[in-house]
Amino acid sequence: MEAITFIISMILLIGLILSPILLFIGIWKLKKSKFNFLTYLILGLVITAGITLTFAWWADYSDQLLLSHYGYDLDAMNDFERYGNVKSEDLEKVKQIEIGYFGIGWPLKATMTYVFYCPYLLIVYLIGITIRKMKQKRNNKNALQQKI
């Protein structure tokens, strides 16, 4: 169960990292819009906000799944009932998951993650523009040399 939750979390994290890059490449291949930056920014904000919300929700939900998988009762009234079905070898794992689960909620985690993530969209755009300009200069230089 832990492997499945880890794999899904990694897929969402990789999607969060790669989506601005793939979006930049896709918009520049189309080149139908005069407002490439505006298109990139709006689509990037919408897509990455969705992935960030999904990632934060999944982190919370996967903790619930793991707790119930180990026998932890989320609806119990006291510690004896909560840990009643948990095996003794899984008790430390369950306590660690419980500490993370009962921290701040997933909407606040998503908001804070997105606040720190937004500059990544701009950094990807600036690096992409820089690479494009360097390629254009190199292509112009090669075309000029071929004419001579």
DSSP file with accessible surface (Angstrom, degrees, kcal/mol):
  #  RESIDUE AA STRUCTURE BP1 BP2  ACC     N-H-->O    O-->H-N    N-H-->O    O-->H-N    TCO  KAPPA ALPHA  PHI   PSI    X-CA   Y-CA   Z-CA
    1    1 A M     >        0   0   86      0, 0.0     4,-2.1     0, 0.0     5,-0.2   0.000 360.0 360.0 360.0 -39.4    0.0    0.0    0.0
    2    2 A E  H  >  +     0   0   81      1,-0.2     4,-2.4     2,-0.2     5,-0.2   0.874 360.0  54.0 -64.3 -36.1    2.9    2.4    0.8
    3    3 A A  H  > S+     0   0   63      2,-0.2     4,-2.7     1,-0.2    -1,-0.2   0.910 107.8  49.5 -65.3 -40.6    4.4    1.7   -2.6
    4    4 A I  H  > S+     0   0   98      2,-0.2     4,-2.4     1,-0.2     5,-0.2   0.935 112.5  46.5 -65.0 -45.3    1.2    2.6   -4.4
    5    5 A T  H  X S+     0   0   10     -4,-2.1     4,-2.2     1,-0.2    -1,-0.2   0.894 113.7  49.9 -64.8 -37.2    0.8    5.9   -2.5
    6    6 A F  H  X S+     0   0  124     -4,-2.4     4,-2.5     2,-0.2    -2,-0.2   0.916 110.2  49.7 -66.5 -42.9    4.4    6.7   -3.1
    7    7 A I  H  X S+     0   0   95     -4,-2.7     4,-2.4     2,-0.2    -2,-0.2   0.929 111.8  47.6 -63.8 -44.1    4.2    6.0   -6.8
    8    8 A I  H  X S+     0   0   61     -4,-2.4     4,-2.3     1,-0.2    -1,-0.2   0.921 111.8  50.8 -64.6 -39.9    1.1    8.2   -7.2
    9    9 A S  H  X S+     0   0   23     -4,-2.2     4,-2.4    -5,-0.2    -1,-0.2   0.914 110.7  48.9 -62.8 -41.1    2.8   11.0   -5.2
   10   10 A M  H  X S+     0   0   68     -4,-2.5     4,-2.9     2,-0.2     5,-0.2   0.893 108.9  52.7 -67.0 -38.2    5.8   10.8   -7.4
   11   11 A I  H  X S+     0   0  107     -4,-2.4     4,-2.4     2,-0.2    -2,-0.2   0.932 111.8  46.2 -62.3 -43.7    3.7   10.9  -10.6
   12   12 A L  H  X S+     0   0   32     -4,-2.3     4,-2.2     2,-0.2    -2,-0.2   0.905 113.1  49.4 -65.7 -39.4    2.0   14.0   -9.3
   13   13 A L  H  X S+     0   0   62     -4,-2.4     4,-1.9     2,-0.2    -2,-0.2   0.929 111.8  47.7 -66.2 -42.4    5.3   15.6   -8.3
   14   14 A I  H  X S+     0   0   91     -4,-2.9     4,-3.0     1,-0.2     5,-0.3   0.908 111.1  52.1 -64.7 -39.3    6.9   14.9  -11.7
   15   15 A G  H  X S+     0   0   26     -4,-2.4     4,-2.1    -5,-0.2    -1,-0.2   0.892 108.1  51.8 -61.8 -38.1    3.7   16.3  -13.4
   16   16 A L  H  < S+     0   0    8     -4,-2.2    -1,-0.2     2,-0.2    -2,-0.2   0.874 114.8  42.3 -67.1 -34.6    4.1   19.4  -11.3
   17   17 A I  H  X S+     0   0   79     -4,-1.9     4,-0.5     1,-0.1    -2,-0.2   0.906 121.0  38.9 -78.2 -41.4    7.7   19.8  -12.4
   18   18 A L  H  X S+     0   0   76     -4,-3.0     4,-2.8     1,-0.2     5,-0.3   0.734  95.3  79.2 -85.7 -22.7    7.3   19.0  -16.1
   19   19 A S  H  X S+     0   0   19     -4,-2.1     4,-2.5    -5,-0.3     5,-0.2   0.899  94.2  47.6 -60.5 -41.3    4.0   20.7  -16.9
   20   20 A P  H  > S+     0   0    0      0, 0.0     4,-2.3     0, 0.0    -1,-0.2   0.910 114.0  48.9 -65.2 -35.4    5.4   24.2  -17.2
   21   21 A I  H  X S+     0   0   64     -4,-0.5     4,-2.4     2,-0.2    -2,-0.2   0.949 114.1  44.1 -66.8 -47.7    8.2   22.9  -19.5
   22   22 A L  H  X S+     0   0  111     -4,-2.8     4,-2.5     1,-0.2    -1,-0.2   0.880 113.0  52.6 -66.5 -35.3    5.8   20.9  -21.7
   23   23 A L  H  X S+     0   0   27     -4,-2.5     4,-2.6    -5,-0.3     5,-0.2   0.922 108.8  49.9 -65.3 -42.6    3.4   23.9  -21.8
   24   24 A F  H  X S+     0   0   12     -4,-2.3     4,-2.2    -5,-0.2    -2,-0.2   0.939 112.6  46.8 -61.2 -46.3    6.2   26.2  -22.9
   25   25 A I  H  X S+     0   0   65     -4,-2.4     4,-1.7     1,-0.2    -2,-0.2   0.923 113.0  49.9 -62.9 -43.0    7.3   23.8  -25.6
   26   26 A G  H  X S+     0   0   34     -4,-2.5     4,-1.6     1,-0.2    -2,-0.2   0.910 111.0  47.8 -64.0 -42.7    3.7   23.3  -26.8
   27   27 A I  H  X S+     0   0   14     -4,-2.6     4,-2.3     1,-0.2     5,-0.3   0.916 112.2  49.4 -67.1 -39.1    2.9   27.0  -27.0
   28   28 A W  H  < S+     0   0   45     -4,-2.2    -1,-0.2    -5,-0.2    -2,-0.2   0.797 108.1  53.9 -73.9 -23.9    6.1   27.8  -28.9
   29   29 A K  H  < S+     0   0  166     -4,-1.7    -1,-0.2    -5,-0.2    -2,-0.2   0.848 111.5  45.4 -74.8 -33.0    5.4   25.1  -31.4
   30   30 A L  H  < S+     0   0  116     -4,-1.6    -2,-0.2    -5,-0.2    -1,-0.1   0.924  75.0 175.8 -73.2 -47.2    2.0   26.4  -32.1
   31   31 A K     <  +     0   0  121     -4,-2.3    -3,-0.1    -5,-0.2    -4,-0.1   0.757  37.9 122.1  47.2  31.4    3.1   30.1  -32.4
   32   32 A K        +     0   0  189     -5,-0.3     2,-0.4     3,-0.0    -1,-0.1   0.651  55.2  74.9 -92.4 -15.0   -0.5   31.1  -33.4
   33   33 A S        -     0   0   45     -6,-0.2     3,-0.3     1,-0.1    -2,-0.0  -0.774  63.0-154.5-103.3 141.0   -0.9   33.6  -30.6
   34   34 A K  S    S+     0   0  197     -2,-0.4     2,-0.8     1,-0.2     3,-0.2   0.739  94.6  61.4 -76.9 -24.8    0.7   37.0  -30.3
   35   35 A F     >  +     0   0  139      1,-0.2     4,-2.7     2,-0.1     5,-0.2  -0.512  60.0 153.1-102.5  63.6    0.4   36.8  -26.6
   36   36 A N  H  > S+     0   0   23     -2,-0.8     4,-2.7    -3,-0.3    -1,-0.2   0.902  74.5  48.6 -61.0 -41.7    2.6   33.8  -25.9
   37   37 A F  H  > S+     0   0   84     -3,-0.2     4,-2.9     2,-0.2    -1,-0.2   0.933 113.0  47.0 -65.8 -43.7    3.5   34.9  -22.4
   38   38 A L  H  > S+     0   0   90      2,-0.2     4,-2.6     1,-0.2     5,-0.3   0.924 114.2  47.4 -64.8 -42.7   -0.1   35.6  -21.4
   39   39 A T  H  X S+     0   0   44     -4,-2.7     4,-2.4     1,-0.2     5,-0.3   0.933 114.1  47.6 -61.7 -46.7   -1.2   32.3  -22.8
   40   40 A Y  H  X S+     0   0    0     -4,-2.7     4,-2.7    -5,-0.2     5,-0.2   0.926 113.3  48.2 -60.5 -45.0    1.6   30.5  -21.0
   41   41 A L  H  X S+     0   0   44     -4,-2.9     4,-2.7     2,-0.2     5,-0.2   0.940 114.4  43.6 -65.4 -46.8    0.9   32.2  -17.8
   42   42 A I  H  X S+     0   0   94     -4,-2.6     4,-2.3     2,-0.2     5,-0.2   0.955 119.2  42.0 -66.0 -50.1   -2.9   31.7  -17.7
   43   43 A L  H  X S+     0   0   76     -4,-2.4     4,-2.9    -5,-0.3     5,-0.3   0.907 115.4  51.8 -62.8 -40.9   -2.7   28.0  -18.8
   44   44 A G  H  X S+     0   0    1     -4,-2.7     4,-2.4    -5,-0.3     5,-0.3   0.917 110.1  48.0 -62.1 -43.6    0.3   27.4  -16.5
   45   45 A L  H  X S+     0   0   64     -4,-2.7     4,-1.8    -5,-0.2    -2,-0.2   0.927 115.6  44.6 -63.6 -42.6   -1.5   28.9  -13.5
   46   46 A V  H  X S+     0   0  100     -4,-2.3     4,-2.1    -5,-0.2    -2,-0.2   0.953 117.4  42.9 -68.0 -49.0   -4.7   26.8  -14.2
   47   47 A I  H  X S+     0   0   71     -4,-2.9     4,-2.3    -5,-0.2     5,-0.2   0.946 118.0  43.8 -65.5 -47.5   -2.9   23.5  -14.9
   48   48 A T  H  X S+     0   0    1     -4,-2.4     4,-2.7    -5,-0.3    -1,-0.2   0.834 110.2  56.1 -72.1 -28.0   -0.4   23.7  -12.1
   49   49 A A  H  X S+     0   0   32     -4,-1.8     4,-2.7    -5,-0.3    -1,-0.2   0.922 109.2  48.2 -65.3 -41.2   -3.1   24.9   -9.6
   50   50 A G  H  X S+     0   0   33     -4,-2.1     4,-2.4     2,-0.2    -2,-0.2   0.921 113.6  45.7 -63.0 -44.0   -5.0   21.8  -10.5
   51   51 A I  H  X S+     0   0   34     -4,-2.3     4,-2.9     2,-0.2    -2,-0.2   0.905 112.8  51.0 -66.9 -39.7   -2.0   19.6  -10.1
   52   52 A T  H  X S+     0   0    3     -4,-2.7     4,-2.6     2,-0.2     5,-0.2   0.926 111.3  47.3 -64.3 -44.3   -1.1   21.3   -6.8
   53   53 A L  H  X S+     0   0   89     -4,-2.7     4,-2.6     2,-0.2     5,-0.2   0.921 114.1  47.8 -62.2 -42.2   -4.5   20.9   -5.4
   54   54 A T  H  X S+     0   0   67     -4,-2.4     4,-2.8    -5,-0.2    -2,-0.2   0.914 111.9  50.1 -63.8 -42.0   -4.6   17.2   -6.4
   55   55 A F  H  X S+     0   0   52     -4,-2.9     4,-2.1     2,-0.2    -2,-0.2   0.925 113.2  45.0 -63.7 -44.2   -1.1   16.6   -5.0
   56   56 A A  H  X S+     0   0    7     -4,-2.6     4,-1.7     2,-0.2    -2,-0.2   0.912 115.1  47.8 -67.2 -42.3   -2.1   18.2   -1.6
   57   57 A W  H  X S+     0   0  106     -4,-2.6     4,-3.0    -5,-0.2     5,-0.2   0.919 111.1  51.5 -63.2 -42.7   -5.4   16.3   -1.5
   58   58 A W  H  X S+     0   0   26     -4,-2.8     4,-3.1     1,-0.2     5,-0.3   0.886 105.4  55.2 -64.0 -38.2   -3.6   13.1   -2.4
   59   59 A A  H  X S+     0   0   34     -4,-2.1     4,-1.3     2,-0.2    -1,-0.2   0.921 113.8  41.9 -60.3 -40.9   -1.1   13.5    0.4
   60   60 A D  H  X S+     0   0   22     -4,-1.7     4,-1.8     2,-0.2    -2,-0.2   0.941 117.0  46.4 -69.9 -47.4   -3.9   13.9    2.9
   61   61 A Y  H  X S+     0   0   86     -4,-3.0     4,-2.5     1,-0.2    -2,-0.2   0.877 108.7  54.9 -66.6 -37.5   -6.0   11.1    1.4
   62   62 A S  H  X S+     0   0    8     -4,-3.1     4,-2.7    -5,-0.2    -1,-0.2   0.864 105.6  53.7 -66.2 -33.2   -3.1    8.7    1.2
   63   63 A D  H  X S+     0   0   32     -4,-1.3     4,-2.6    -5,-0.3    -1,-0.2   0.915 108.8  49.3 -64.2 -40.9   -2.4    9.2    4.9
   64   64 A Q  H  X S+     0   0   57     -4,-1.8     4,-2.5     2,-0.2     5,-0.2   0.921 111.7  49.1 -61.8 -44.0   -6.0    8.2    5.6
   65   65 A L  H  X S+     0   0   39     -4,-2.5     4,-2.3     1,-0.2    -2,-0.2   0.918 112.5  47.1 -61.5 -45.0   -5.6    5.1    3.4
   66   66 A L  H  X S+     0   0   14     -4,-2.7     4,-2.1     2,-0.2     6,-0.2   0.907 111.2  51.4 -65.6 -41.0   -2.4    4.1    5.1
   67   67 A L  H  <>S+     0   0    0     -4,-2.6     5,-2.6     1,-0.2     4,-0.3   0.937 113.7  43.6 -61.6 -45.5   -3.9    4.7    8.6
   68   68 A S  H ><5S+     0   0   69     -4,-2.5     3,-1.0     1,-0.2    -1,-0.2   0.860 110.1  57.5 -69.2 -31.5   -6.9    2.5    7.8
   69   69 A H  H 3<5S+     0   0  106     -4,-2.3    -1,-0.2     1,-0.2    -2,-0.2   0.879 106.8  48.1 -63.5 -38.5   -4.7   -0.1    6.1
   70   70 A Y  T 3<5S-     0   0   23     -4,-2.1    17,-0.5    -5,-0.1    -1,-0.2   0.458 125.7-101.8 -82.0  -1.6   -2.7   -0.5    9.4
   71   71 A G  T < 5 +     0   0   21     -3,-1.0    14,-0.7    -4,-0.3     2,-0.2   0.537  68.6 151.6  96.5   7.9   -5.9   -0.8   11.4
   72   72 A Y      < -     0   0    8     -5,-2.6     2,-0.7    -6,-0.2    -1,-0.3  -0.517  39.6-139.6 -74.3 136.0   -6.1    2.7   12.8
   73   73 A D    >   -     0   0   67      9,-1.6     3,-1.0    -2,-0.2    11,-0.1  -0.863  15.4-172.2-102.4 108.8   -9.7    3.9   13.6
   74   74 A L  T 3  S+     0   0   56     -2,-0.7    -1,-0.1     1,-0.2     8,-0.1   0.735  84.6  52.5 -70.6 -23.3  -10.1    7.5   12.6
   75   75 A D  T 3  S+     0   0  145      6,-0.1    -1,-0.2     7,-0.1     7,-0.1   0.368  82.6 120.2 -95.9   5.4  -13.6    7.7   14.2
   76   76 A A    <   -     0   0   10     -3,-1.0     3,-0.1     1,-0.1    -4,-0.0  -0.264  59.2-140.3 -73.1 159.6  -12.6    6.4   17.6
   77   77 A M  S    S+     0   0  156      1,-0.1     2,-0.3     2,-0.0    -1,-0.1   0.690  78.1  20.3 -93.8 -23.0  -13.1    8.4   20.8
   78   78 A N  S  > S-     0   0   73      1,-0.1     4,-2.2     0, 0.0     5,-0.1  -0.894  83.3 -99.3-141.6 172.9   -9.9    7.5   22.6
   79   79 A D  H  > S+     0   0   96     -2,-0.3     4,-2.6     1,-0.2     5,-0.1   0.838 117.1  58.7 -64.1 -35.8   -6.4    6.1   22.0
   80   80 A F  H  4 S+     0   0  175      1,-0.2     4,-0.4     2,-0.2    -1,-0.2   0.927 111.5  40.7 -61.6 -43.2   -7.4    2.6   23.1
   81   81 A E  H  4 S+     0   0   92      2,-0.2     3,-0.5     1,-0.2     4,-0.4   0.873 114.5  53.2 -71.2 -38.3  -10.0    2.4   20.4
   82   82 A R  H  < S+     0   0   60     -4,-2.2    -9,-1.6     1,-0.2     3,-0.3   0.915 119.5  32.0 -63.7 -45.5   -7.9    4.2   17.8
   83   83 A Y  S >< S+     0   0   42     -4,-2.6     3,-1.0   -11,-0.2    -1,-0.2   0.332  89.6 106.0 -95.3   9.9   -4.9    1.8   18.2
   84   84 A G  T 3  S+     0   0   49     -3,-0.5    -1,-0.2    -4,-0.4    -2,-0.1   0.854  87.5  34.3 -59.8 -39.5   -7.0   -1.3   19.0
   85   85 A N  T 3  S+     0   0  129    -14,-0.7     2,-0.4    -4,-0.4    -1,-0.3   0.391  92.5 110.5 -99.2   3.4   -6.5   -3.0   15.6
   86   86 A V  S <  S-     0   0   17     -3,-1.0   -15,-0.1   -15,-0.2     2,-0.1  -0.647  70.2-123.2 -83.3 131.2   -3.0   -1.8   14.9
   87   87 A K    >>  -     0   0  130    -17,-0.5     3,-1.0    -2,-0.4     4,-0.6  -0.410  20.8-118.8 -68.7 151.3   -0.3   -4.5   15.1
   88   88 A S  G >4 S+     0   0  104      1,-0.3     3,-0.8     2,-0.2     4,-0.4   0.841 113.2  54.5 -64.4 -31.9    2.5   -3.8   17.5
   89   89 A E  G 34 S+     0   0  133      1,-0.2     4,-0.3     2,-0.1    -1,-0.3   0.734 110.9  46.6 -74.5 -19.7    5.2   -3.7   14.8
   90   90 A D  G <> S+     0   0   28     -3,-1.0     4,-2.4     1,-0.1    -1,-0.2   0.447  85.4  95.3 -96.8  -0.5    3.2   -1.1   12.9
   91   91 A L  H <X S+     0   0   51     -3,-0.8     4,-2.3    -4,-0.6     5,-0.2   0.899  84.0  47.4 -62.5 -43.3    2.5    1.1   15.9
   92   92 A E  H  > S+     0   0  124     -4,-0.4     4,-2.0     2,-0.2    -1,-0.2   0.904 112.5  50.1 -65.5 -41.2    5.5    3.5   15.3
   93   93 A K  H  > S+     0   0   96     -4,-0.3     4,-2.4     2,-0.2    -2,-0.2   0.926 111.1  49.1 -61.1 -44.5    4.6    3.9   11.6
   94   94 A V  H  X S+     0   0    0     -4,-2.4     4,-2.8     1,-0.2    -2,-0.2   0.908 109.4  51.9 -64.0 -40.2    1.0    4.7   12.5
   95   95 A K  H  X S+     0   0   78     -4,-2.3     4,-2.1     2,-0.2    -1,-0.2   0.896 110.5  48.6 -65.2 -38.3    2.1    7.3   15.1
   96   96 A Q  H  X S+     0   0  123     -4,-2.0     4,-1.8     2,-0.2    -2,-0.2   0.918 113.2  46.5 -66.7 -42.6    4.3    9.0   12.5
   97   97 A I  H  X S+     0   0   25     -4,-2.4     4,-2.5     1,-0.2    -2,-0.2   0.907 110.8  53.9 -65.3 -39.0    1.6    9.1    9.9
   98   98 A E  H  X S+     0   0   31     -4,-2.8     4,-2.3     1,-0.2    -2,-0.2   0.904 105.3  53.0 -63.2 -40.3   -0.9   10.3   12.5
   99   99 A I  H  < S+     0   0  114     -4,-2.1    -1,-0.2     1,-0.2    -2,-0.2   0.932 113.8  42.9 -61.6 -44.4    1.4   13.2   13.5
  100  100 A G  H >< S+     0   0   35     -4,-1.8     3,-1.0     1,-0.2    -1,-0.2   0.868 113.1  53.2 -69.1 -34.5    1.6   14.3    9.8
  101  101 A Y  H 3< S+     0   0   42     -4,-2.5    -2,-0.2     1,-0.2    -1,-0.2   0.886 106.8  50.0 -70.6 -38.0   -2.1   13.8    9.2
  102  102 A F  T 3< S+     0   0  118     -4,-2.3    -1,-0.2    -5,-0.2    -2,-0.2   0.189  94.1  91.6 -92.6  23.5   -3.3   15.9   12.1
  103  103 A G  S <  S-     0   0   51     -3,-1.0    -3,-0.1     1,-0.3    -2,-0.1   0.298  95.2 -26.7 -84.9-140.9   -1.2   18.9   11.2
  104  104 A I  S    S-     0   0   91      1,-0.1    -1,-0.3     2,-0.1     2,-0.0  -0.361  79.6 -98.6 -72.7 156.5   -2.4   21.7    8.9
  105  105 A G     >  -     0   0   41     -3,-0.1     4,-2.0     1,-0.1     3,-0.2  -0.235  27.8-109.2 -75.6 163.9   -5.1   20.8    6.4
  106  106 A W  H  > S+     0   0   80      1,-0.2     4,-2.7     2,-0.2     5,-0.2   0.830 113.9  58.9 -67.1 -32.0   -4.5   20.0    2.8
  107  107 A P  H  > S+     0   0   69      0, 0.0     4,-2.3     0, 0.0    -1,-0.2   0.934 109.4  44.8 -63.3 -38.5   -6.1   23.3    1.4
  108  108 A L  H  > S+     0   0   89     -3,-0.2     4,-2.7     2,-0.2     5,-0.2   0.898 112.4  51.9 -70.0 -37.3   -3.6   25.3    3.4
  109  109 A K  H  X S+     0   0   59     -4,-2.0     4,-2.5     2,-0.2    -1,-0.2   0.916 110.8  48.7 -62.0 -41.8   -0.7   23.0    2.3
  110  110 A A  H  X S+     0   0    3     -4,-2.7     4,-2.5     2,-0.2    -2,-0.2   0.919 111.8  49.1 -64.8 -42.5   -1.8   23.5   -1.3
  111  111 A T  H  X S+     0   0   80     -4,-2.3     4,-2.1     2,-0.2    -2,-0.2   0.938 113.9  44.5 -63.3 -47.5   -2.0   27.2   -0.9
  112  112 A M  H  X S+     0   0   86     -4,-2.7     4,-1.7     1,-0.2    -1,-0.2   0.894 112.9  51.7 -66.4 -38.3    1.4   27.5    0.6
  113  113 A T  H  X S+     0   0   58     -4,-2.5     4,-1.5    -5,-0.2    -1,-0.2   0.928 110.6  48.9 -62.2 -42.3    2.9   25.1   -1.9
  114  114 A Y  H  X S+     0   0   41     -4,-2.5     4,-2.3     1,-0.2    -2,-0.2   0.857 105.2  57.5 -69.5 -33.5    1.5   27.2   -4.7
  115  115 A V  H  < S+     0   0   87     -4,-2.1    -1,-0.2     1,-0.2    -2,-0.2   0.919 114.5  38.3 -61.5 -41.1    2.8   30.4   -3.3
  116  116 A F  H  < S+     0   0  158     -4,-1.7     4,-0.2     1,-0.2    -1,-0.2   0.716 116.6  53.5 -81.7 -18.6    6.3   29.0   -3.4
  117  117 A Y  H >X S+     0   0   25     -4,-1.5     3,-1.8    -5,-0.2     4,-0.7   0.810  87.6  77.9 -85.7 -32.0    5.7   27.2   -6.7
  118  118 A C  H >X S+     0   0   39     -4,-2.3     4,-1.1     1,-0.3     3,-0.9   0.840  87.3  58.2 -52.0 -41.9    4.5   30.2   -8.8
  119  119 A P  H 3> S+     0   0   63      0, 0.0     4,-2.6     0, 0.0    -1,-0.3   0.828  95.4  67.0 -60.1 -24.8    8.0   31.7   -9.4
  120  120 A Y  H <> S+     0   0   62     -3,-1.8     4,-2.7    -4,-0.2     5,-0.2   0.883  95.4  56.0 -61.4 -37.8    8.9   28.4  -11.0
  121  121 A L  H <X S+     0   0    1     -3,-0.9     4,-1.9    -4,-0.7    -1,-0.2   0.927 110.8  43.5 -58.2 -45.9    6.5   29.1  -13.8
  122  122 A L  H  X S+     0   0   78     -4,-1.1     4,-2.7     2,-0.2    -2,-0.2   0.885 112.0  52.8 -69.2 -38.1    8.3   32.4  -14.5
  123  123 A I  H  X S+     0   0   91     -4,-2.6     4,-2.7     2,-0.2     5,-0.3   0.924 109.2  49.4 -63.5 -43.5   11.8   30.9  -14.2
  124  124 A V  H  X S+     0   0   17     -4,-2.7     4,-2.6     1,-0.2    -1,-0.2   0.926 112.3  48.8 -61.6 -42.3   10.9   28.2  -16.7
  125  125 A Y  H  X S+     0   0   28     -4,-1.9     4,-2.6    -5,-0.2    -2,-0.2   0.936 112.5  47.1 -63.4 -46.5    9.5   30.8  -19.1
  126  126 A L  H  X S+     0   0  111     -4,-2.7     4,-2.3     2,-0.2    -2,-0.2   0.909 113.9  47.2 -64.0 -41.9   12.6   33.0  -18.8
  127  127 A I  H  X S+     0   0   94     -4,-2.7     4,-2.5    -5,-0.2    -1,-0.2   0.919 112.6  50.7 -65.2 -40.9   15.0   30.1  -19.3
  128  128 A G  H  X S+     0   0   10     -4,-2.6     4,-2.5    -5,-0.3    -2,-0.2   0.916 110.6  48.1 -62.7 -43.2   13.0   28.9  -22.3
  129  129 A I  H  X S+     0   0   32     -4,-2.6     4,-2.5     2,-0.2     5,-0.2   0.917 111.4  51.3 -63.4 -42.3   13.1   32.4  -23.9
  130  130 A T  H  X S+     0   0   76     -4,-2.3     4,-2.2    -5,-0.2    -2,-0.2   0.932 111.2  46.9 -61.9 -43.6   16.8   32.6  -23.2
  131  131 A I  H  X S+     0   0   85     -4,-2.5     4,-2.4     1,-0.2    -1,-0.2   0.918 111.6  51.9 -65.2 -41.9   17.4   29.2  -24.9
  132  132 A R  H  X S+     0   0   74     -4,-2.5     4,-2.4     1,-0.2    -2,-0.2   0.919 110.6  47.4 -59.8 -45.4   15.2   30.2  -27.8
  133  133 A K  H  X S+     0   0  126     -4,-2.5     4,-2.4     2,-0.2    -1,-0.2   0.886 110.6  51.8 -66.0 -38.9   17.1   33.4  -28.4
  134  134 A M  H  X S+     0   0  107     -4,-2.2     4,-2.1    -5,-0.2    -1,-0.2   0.910 111.2  47.9 -64.0 -39.9   20.5   31.6  -28.2
  135  135 A K  H  X S+     0   0  106     -4,-2.4     4,-2.7     2,-0.2    -2,-0.2   0.899 110.6  51.6 -66.7 -40.0   19.3   29.1  -30.8
  136  136 A Q  H  X S+     0   0  106     -4,-2.4     4,-2.8     2,-0.2     5,-0.2   0.916 110.1  48.7 -63.1 -42.7   18.0   31.9  -33.1
  137  137 A K  H  X S+     0   0  157     -4,-2.4     4,-2.4     2,-0.2    -1,-0.2   0.914 112.8  48.0 -62.4 -42.6   21.4   33.7  -32.9
  138  138 A R  H  X S+     0   0  135     -4,-2.1     4,-2.4     2,-0.2    -2,-0.2   0.917 113.3  47.2 -65.4 -41.6   23.2   30.5  -33.7
  139  139 A N  H  X S+     0   0   99     -4,-2.7     4,-2.5     2,-0.2    -2,-0.2   0.904 112.8  49.1 -66.8 -40.7   20.9   29.7  -36.6
  140  140 A N  H  X S+     0   0  111     -4,-2.8     4,-2.1     2,-0.2    -2,-0.2   0.896 111.6  49.7 -64.6 -39.0   21.2   33.3  -37.9
  141  141 A K  H  X S+     0   0  135     -4,-2.4     4,-2.1    -5,-0.2    -2,-0.2   0.920 112.2  47.2 -66.3 -42.4   25.0   33.0  -37.6
  142  142 A N  H  X S+     0   0   69     -4,-2.4     4,-1.8     2,-0.2    -2,-0.2   0.899 112.1  50.2 -66.4 -38.7   25.0   29.7  -39.5
  143  143 A A  H  X S+     0   0   45     -4,-2.5     4,-1.4     1,-0.2    -1,-0.2   0.892 110.5  50.4 -67.0 -37.2   22.7   31.1  -42.2
  144  144 A L  H  X S+     0   0  114     -4,-2.1     4,-1.1     1,-0.2    -1,-0.2   0.903 109.7  50.0 -67.2 -39.4   25.0   34.1  -42.6
  145  145 A Q  H  < S+     0   0  117     -4,-2.1    -1,-0.2     1,-0.2    -2,-0.2   0.841 107.8  54.0 -68.2 -33.5   28.1   31.9  -42.9
  146  146 A Q  H  < S+     0   0  167     -4,-1.8    -1,-0.2     1,-0.2    -2,-0.2   0.827 104.6  54.5 -70.9 -30.0   26.4   29.7  -45.6
  147  147 A K  H  <        0   0  179     -4,-1.4    -1,-0.2    -5,-0.1    -2,-0.2   0.810 360.0 360.0 -71.3 -29.2   25.6   32.8  -47.7
  148  148 A I     <        0   0  169     -4,-1.1    -3,-0.1    -5,-0.1    -2,-0.1   0.719 360.0 360.0 -81.3 360.0   29.3   33.8  -47.7
